[in-house]
Amino acid sequence: MTSISSSGVTSREEVLLHSYFTFLANFSQDRAREVVEREKEVCRCGPINPWGQLLGALVQLAGAEKQYLALSFLQPRSSVFLRKEQSLKTMYQNIHHDCKQVMETESGKWVG
């Protein structure tokens, strides 16, 4: 069920976010990422645009959730010669930082 704004009209952004989080809740991280990537192509927002920044963070969040649910962070490293992947905790911290930047840009205040 989509949420309706105070004007009674559901915005494109609200529909996108509802779809995205519904896919995440149903363990469909790839579908959630696809929804956001399609929106990025349609709106052609640059990384300077707050909506574009949020879309980038949502793509990262879908990837982090997929890695979390696969429990790959619990698997021991088999070789020291493999490329070191970013830790899951670091991924979530980066997403958090990106979202705080969007909030700061939009509101002019630092959200703690």
Summary of the structure (lengths in Angstrom):
residues: 112
radius of gyration: 16.2
end to end distance: 30.7
largest distance: 56.8
contacts: 254
relative contact order: 0.10
helix: 65%
strand: 0%
